[in-house]
């Protein structure tokens, strides 16, 4: 699947909505900054890792991991989380 396939574009649109509606304003801001900077250029594998963060991780845990207040478990400690962390510390 190419990085610009219709399937990937649909996934990006779903993530754009989901990421902007995390449940807390702080997470909406963090994820929004990340999506503005990177969503259009994420590979299929990175999209999968981002989907896992958006769908499986509770807001409180996500915020702690994204801001570096707590270490993420290995399953979630990915390049995508590191990209979010870089923007949260900027």
C-alpha positions, -999 to 999 in steps of 0.1 A, spaced: 0 0 0 15 34 -10 17 62 16 -10 81 -3 -34 52 -10 -71 59 -4 -71 34 25 -43 53 43 -60 87 36 -92 73 52 -72 62 83 -55 96 85 -90 113 84 -103 90 112 -72 97 133 -76 134 127 -110 133 142 -101 109 170 -69 127 179 -88 160 182 -113 145 206 -92 127 232 -114 138 261 -91 164 277 -81 197 263 -45 191 272 -44 159 252 -63 175 223 -36 202 221 -7 178 223 -21 154 197 -33 183 175 2 197 174 16 163 165 -10 158 138 -4 192 123 33 185 120 33 148 111 0 131 103 3 136 65 37 121 63 34 91 87 42 57 72 17 29 74 36 14 103 37 47 121 -1 52 115 -6 18 132 14 28 162 -5 61 164 -38 43 162 -28 21 191 -20 52 212 -53 69 203 -75 38 207 -59 18 235 -43 43 259 -64 61 286 -61 99 286 -43 101 319 -16 76 309 -12 92 275 -7 127 290 19 114 315 38 96 287 35 124 262 49 150 286 76 127 300 61 127 335 61 89 334 77 62 313 56 44 288 55 6 288 77 -9 260 46 -17 239 38 20 236 74 35 237 77 40 200 90 65 175 55 80 173 53 86 210 88 101 209 77 125 181 48 136 203 71 140 233 94 162 212 66 185 204 53 186 239 87 198 252 91 224 225 
